[in-house]
Amino acid sequence: MIAVNYGKDWIKKTTEVLSASDIDAYLKKEYSVSLKPNLVSPKTSDNGSTTHIEVLEGIIIFLKDRGIQKINIIENSAMGYNTKEAFKVCGYEELRKKYGVPLVDLNDDKFITLKSSGFEIQISETAFKTDFLINVPVLKAHSQTRLTCCMKNLKGCMPKNEMRRFHTLGLDKPIAALNALLKTGYCVVDGICGDLSFEEGGNPVEANRVIAGRNPVLVDSFCARLIGYDPDEIKYLSLGKEMMLGEYFSDKTKIIELNANEKPLFYAKSDRIAEKYKKFINDDQACSVCYAALIFALHRNGGKKPDDKKICIGQGFKNKSGEGLGIGNCAKGFKTYVKGCPPKAVDILSFLK
């Protein structure tokens, strides 16, 4: 089943949607519960990239009302960003003080190595050993995988070097493999104002909805349709289904809608900006943050670039040389490259201009 609630009182909407869901069938009072938001970078949630603290607060209130006391918030921000800074900028320190809920920077955690679908994957010990993991992603677009929501949000339960390695492996298969290892207890999706162009925000689209459901494949397939994608267009989703990690949302899925009178009159769809500019790019194992910065810069520059050569980006260009434009320190062997790991979009834009 999937429950959806609409409206602007986000704390209340979160507690309501959880009360209407079937989460109580899986929770136990003695459980340790870890909440995993999406704090990709230190940017406030109105930017469209990070999970609203109000959603986390609603979950905490819901859990405490059921006598659950062992609650923490866990995260490891994207490459190039500091999780502790993200906790502070995004307002999570307020939750820690108000509810006594620890903030755990998983970059400092111990990691265990597990095998799944031919991959050896490092996973946070804290995330793996928690009794009940509540996945709290933002519903938004992604420059490489089109959608980032529940399944992809689990990447934040790995060390930074493993996040980087996932890009050398092609992202989709290891994301599915990760979800086979790290079991989600429940999903609570922040669908308040996610960016439907870039995972790092800047173009928030107001929708004011909170979505809850147990299975990540089911919830992600529902969310994919909300922003204009067929689930099969999201490769890690189709792989998850093939691996029998869950089924897609269908007419047979039970759905509960609360406060439908506050439902948006229309659903905004992803503008698929990243797909428009793929023809300009030679991507070889690029990290998401680096790739998104390039897409954003190209978009801001109207799709214009210096010459007819493809722009080279990714870890596959380490120790290689070239005559065209390289992006990031991995392409420092190129005659011309934009420095940074990751480079800033403003620096790429400045060069393009």
C-alpha positions as MATLAB code, in Angstrom:
seq = 'MIAVNYGKDWIKKTTEVLSASDIDAYLKKEYSVSLKPNLVSPKTSDNGSTTHIEVLEGIIIFLKDRGIQKINIIENSAMGYNTKEAFKVCGYEELRKKYGVPLVDLNDDKFITLKSSGFEIQISETAFKTDFLINVPVLKAHSQTRLTCCMKNLKGCMPKNEMRRFHTLGLDKPIAALNALLKTGYCVVDGICGDLSFEEGGNPVEANRVIAGRNPVLVDSFCARLIGYDPDEIKYLSLGKEMMLGEYFSDKTKIIELNANEKPLFYAKSDRIAEKYKKFINDDQACSVCYAALIFALHRNGGKKPDDKKICIGQGFKNKSGEGLGIGNCAKGFKTYVKGCPPKAVDILSFLK';
ca = [
       0.000    0.000    0.000;
       0.918    3.662   -0.431;
      -0.396    6.591    1.590;
      -0.212   10.208    0.378;
      -1.038   13.367    2.297;
      -1.334   16.890    0.915;
      -0.958   20.303    2.517;
       1.473   22.805    3.998;
       1.530   21.848    7.690;
       4.342   19.406    6.983;
       4.859   18.102   10.514;
       1.167   17.305   10.879;
       0.934   15.913    7.334;
       3.793   13.520    8.097;
       2.281   12.180   11.329;
      -1.092   11.844    9.580;
       0.271    9.925    6.606;
       2.156    7.524    8.886;
      -0.961    6.972   10.997;
      -2.889    6.117    7.827;
      -0.176    3.761    6.569;
       0.617    0.189    7.645;
       3.916    1.052    9.380;
       2.563   -0.048   12.776;
       2.461   -3.625   11.507;
       6.262   -3.638   11.304;
       7.388   -1.454   14.229;
       8.180   -2.660   17.731;
       8.580   -0.513   20.823;
      12.019   -1.919   21.619;
      13.436   -1.267   18.133;
      16.343    1.024   17.403;
      15.272    3.253   14.520;
      17.549    5.135   12.113;
      16.175    7.944    9.935;
      18.055    8.433    6.653;
      17.249   11.785    4.992;
      18.776   13.148    1.793;
      21.303   15.858    2.681;
      23.237   15.735   -0.567;
      24.830   19.102    0.244;
      24.570   21.922    2.807;
      21.567   23.634    1.188;
      18.263   24.481    2.836;
      15.251   22.378    1.863;
      13.500   25.237    0.042;
      16.242   24.820   -2.583;
      14.590   21.555   -3.647;
      17.483   19.213   -2.874;
      17.397   18.280    0.833;
      14.847   16.686    3.155;
      12.721   19.126    5.175;
      13.337   18.953    8.923;
       9.562   19.119    9.389;
       9.198   15.678    7.805;
      11.841   14.286   10.156;
      10.140   15.993   13.110;
       6.806   14.442   12.160;
       8.413   10.992   12.053;
      10.120   11.530   15.432;
       6.832   12.620   17.055;
       5.073    9.588   15.547;
       7.737    7.196   16.857;
       7.906    8.724   20.336;
       4.114    8.561   20.629;
       4.530    4.799   20.221;
       7.117    4.594   22.967;
      10.130    4.216   20.670;
      13.117    5.945   22.274;
      16.177    4.691   20.382;
      16.115    7.038   17.398;
      18.979    8.593   15.445;
      19.453   10.468   12.173;
      22.156    9.111    9.865;
      23.681   10.526    6.691;
      26.798   10.854    4.562;
      26.553   13.769    2.133;
      27.681   13.600   -1.488;
      31.260   13.768   -2.728;
      32.850   17.130   -1.987;
      30.478   18.026    0.863;
      30.693   17.843    4.650;
      27.828   16.067    6.421;
      28.251   17.975    9.689;
      27.941   21.245    7.799;
      24.838   19.909    6.033;
      23.278   18.978    9.395;
      23.869   22.525   10.582;
      22.767   24.419    7.461;
      19.682   22.242    6.934;
      18.452   22.817   10.516;
      19.031   19.319   11.883;
      20.889   20.621   14.918;
      17.521   22.011   16.047;
      16.026   18.502   15.983;
      18.949   17.140   17.973;
      18.494   19.772   20.675;
      14.693   19.575   20.755;
      14.275   15.785   20.816;
      17.669   14.499   21.951;
      18.067   12.570   18.706;
      21.732   11.975   17.807;
      23.037   13.085   14.404;
      25.402   10.457   13.016;
      27.889   11.407   10.310;
      28.346    8.069    8.576;
      31.630    9.201    7.069;
      33.049    8.625   10.575;
      31.338    5.246   10.974;
      32.759    1.734   10.791;
      31.965   -0.098    7.558;
      31.355   -3.730    6.745;
      31.815   -5.394    3.357;
      28.999   -7.569    2.016;
      28.402   -9.371   -1.281;
      25.380   -8.981   -3.541;
      24.805   -9.771   -7.234;
      28.510  -10.091   -7.912;
      29.434   -6.871   -6.089;
      31.350   -6.387   -2.859;
      29.841   -3.316   -1.192;
      30.935   -1.356    1.863;
      27.986   -0.397    4.078;
      27.761    1.650    7.265;
      27.671   -0.609   10.307;
      25.187    1.752   12.010;
      22.795    1.617    9.036;
      23.116   -2.137    8.645;
      22.661   -3.008   12.327;
      19.721   -0.703   13.089;
      16.509   -2.622   13.746;
      14.396   -0.397   11.536;
      15.681    1.938    8.810;
      13.296    4.687    7.744;
      14.324    6.045    4.354;
      13.388    9.756    4.024;
      14.425   10.904    0.536;
      13.396   13.916   -1.508;
      11.408   13.216   -4.668;
      13.542   14.893   -7.346;
      15.208   14.439  -10.707;
      18.763   13.235  -11.237;
      21.130   14.184  -14.046;
      22.366   10.607  -14.556;
      19.655    8.231  -13.322;
      16.651   10.517  -14.092;
      15.028    9.870  -10.701;
      16.506    9.889   -7.224;
      14.235    8.775   -4.421;
      14.179    5.775   -2.050;
      16.507    3.256   -3.680;
      19.222    5.734   -4.627;
      19.066    7.503   -1.260;
      20.714    4.472    0.358;
      23.993    5.493   -1.296;
      24.387    7.845    1.669;
      24.914    4.750    3.859;
      28.337    4.131    2.318;
      31.774    5.736    2.672;
      32.753    8.460    0.199;
      35.223    6.228   -1.649;
      32.452    3.662   -2.210;
      30.121    6.349   -3.571;
      32.845    7.256   -6.057;
      33.382    3.591   -6.984;
      29.666    3.104   -7.710;
      30.097    5.496  -10.638;
      32.886    3.339  -12.075;
      30.468    0.400  -11.903;
      27.671    2.195  -13.742;
      25.425    3.222  -10.800;
      22.266    1.250  -11.657;
      23.398   -2.329  -10.977;
      25.236   -1.509   -7.733;
      22.274    0.585   -6.499;
      19.988   -2.437   -6.972;
      22.584   -4.676   -5.296;
      22.846   -2.246   -2.362;
      19.075   -2.387   -1.861;
      19.241   -6.173   -1.728;
      21.687   -5.896    1.191;
      20.408   -2.909    3.159;
      16.763   -3.480    3.967;
      14.464   -0.491    4.339;
      11.910   -0.748    7.130;
       9.735    2.022    5.717;
       9.873    4.895    3.207;
       8.637    8.426    3.906;
       9.147   10.596    0.831;
       9.499   14.372    1.051;
       7.513   15.452   -2.006;
       7.154   19.036   -0.811;
       9.244   20.950   -3.347;
      11.825   18.702   -5.001;
      13.850   19.942   -7.944;
      12.648   18.246  -11.129;
      15.764   19.223  -13.104;
      18.824   18.662  -10.884;
      19.578   16.588   -7.786;
      21.457   19.506   -6.211;
      18.458   21.836   -6.341;
      17.942   25.390   -7.501;
      14.644   24.830   -9.329;
      12.168   23.704   -6.632;
       8.664   22.719   -7.752;
       6.038   23.100   -5.029;
       3.787   20.064   -4.615;
       3.251   19.885   -0.825;
       2.859   16.153   -0.454;
       4.302   13.459    1.813;
       4.281    9.858    0.569;
       4.640    6.731    2.707;
       5.025    3.052    1.880;
       7.076    0.032    2.910;
       8.709   -1.155   -0.307;
      11.292    1.079   -2.068;
      10.622   -0.364   -5.540;
       6.873    0.182   -5.144;
       7.256    3.718   -3.764;
       9.884    4.728   -6.336;
       7.752    3.449   -9.224;
       4.822    5.505   -7.902;
       7.047    8.584   -7.557;
       8.575    8.089  -11.017;
       5.117    8.319  -12.568;
       4.383   11.479  -10.587;
       7.204   13.325  -12.360;
       6.582   11.895  -15.819;
       8.719    8.748  -16.045;
       7.702    5.201  -16.762;
       9.354    3.062  -14.050;
      11.209    1.060  -16.706;
      12.971    4.272  -17.759;
      14.727    4.167  -14.370;
      17.210    1.338  -14.884;
      17.932    0.582  -11.210;
      14.173    0.313  -10.656;
      13.721   -2.249  -13.412;
      16.733   -4.153  -12.041;
      15.202   -4.066   -8.567;
      12.012   -5.554   -9.937;
      13.973   -8.253  -11.819;
      15.777   -9.099   -8.564;
      12.344   -9.458   -6.907;
      13.033   -6.639   -4.462;
       9.497   -5.368   -5.044;
       6.730   -4.771   -7.571;
       5.761   -1.620   -9.439;
       2.784    0.502   -8.444;
      -0.313   -0.640  -10.366;
      -4.090   -0.510  -10.334;
      -3.953   -3.362   -7.806;
      -1.954   -1.300   -5.299;
      -3.966   -0.026   -2.363;
      -3.606    3.747   -2.147;
      -4.860    6.069    0.574;
      -5.080    9.808   -0.141;
      -5.551   12.285    2.705;
      -6.713   15.885    2.334;
      -7.314   15.465   -1.382;
      -8.886   18.931   -1.431;
      -5.336   20.299   -1.009;
      -3.990   18.175   -3.863;
      -2.187   20.157   -6.617;
      -4.418   20.960   -9.582;
      -1.737   19.559  -11.879;
       1.466   17.562  -11.498;
       4.679   19.138  -12.705;
       6.872   16.781  -14.710;
      10.619   16.525  -15.028;
      11.857   18.768  -17.825;
      14.528   16.166  -18.711;
      17.140   18.907  -19.017;
      20.027   16.503  -18.401;
      18.961   14.358  -21.344;
      19.044   17.369  -23.687;
      22.745   17.917  -23.083;
      24.034   14.328  -23.099;
      25.001   14.709  -26.765;
      27.604   17.308  -25.747;
      29.261   15.111  -23.126;
      31.712   12.213  -23.113;
      30.957   10.690  -19.712;
      33.287    8.003  -18.428;
      32.444    7.080  -14.820;
      31.592   10.649  -13.729;
      30.452   11.236  -10.142;
      26.945   12.704   -9.840;
      28.005   15.976   -8.225;
      30.551   16.684  -10.963;
      28.151   15.687  -13.754;
      25.294   17.751  -12.316;
      27.545   20.821  -12.132;
      28.342   20.444  -15.839;
      24.684   20.000  -16.799;
      23.703   23.051  -14.761;
      26.456   25.145  -16.366;
      25.491   24.048  -19.882;
      21.866   24.860  -19.192;
      22.701   28.292  -17.785;
      24.823   28.922  -20.886;
      21.961   28.060  -23.225;
      23.564   24.823  -24.369;
      26.518   26.690  -25.900;
      30.076   25.382  -25.667;
      33.450   26.486  -27.081;
      33.864   24.001  -29.961;
      32.424   20.909  -31.624;
      34.360   18.472  -29.419;
      32.547   16.614  -26.647;
      33.273   17.741  -23.098;
      35.093   14.971  -21.231;
      34.179   14.167  -17.629;
      34.692   11.256  -15.247;
      37.149    8.995  -13.468;
      37.852    7.162  -16.719;
      39.915   10.145  -17.875;
      42.482    9.919  -15.086;
      46.041    9.860  -16.471;
      44.748   10.604  -19.966;
      45.378   13.616  -22.181;
      43.207   15.336  -24.739;
      42.772   18.445  -26.834;
      39.185   19.197  -25.843;
      37.740   20.496  -22.600;
      38.028   18.350  -19.472;
      35.914   18.767  -16.342;
      37.327   18.189  -12.853;
      40.669   17.006  -11.535;
      40.222   13.599  -13.188;
      40.768   15.382  -16.526;
      43.811   17.410  -15.453;
      45.846   15.784  -18.236;
      43.772   17.641  -20.811;
      45.171   20.744  -22.482;
      42.251   22.704  -20.999;
      40.335   21.629  -17.914;
      38.240   23.118  -15.113;
      39.809   22.380  -11.724;
      37.962   20.918   -8.749;
      36.798   17.675   -7.140;
      34.040   18.394   -7.735;
      34.384   21.615   -9.757;
      31.870   24.347   -9.042;
      29.142   24.942  -11.588;
      29.939   28.662  -11.525;
      33.549   27.924  -12.567;
      32.410   25.689  -15.436;
      29.894   28.337  -16.512;
      32.577   31.030  -16.395;
      34.774   28.961  -18.711;
      31.929   28.208  -21.119;
      31.070   31.887  -21.330;
];
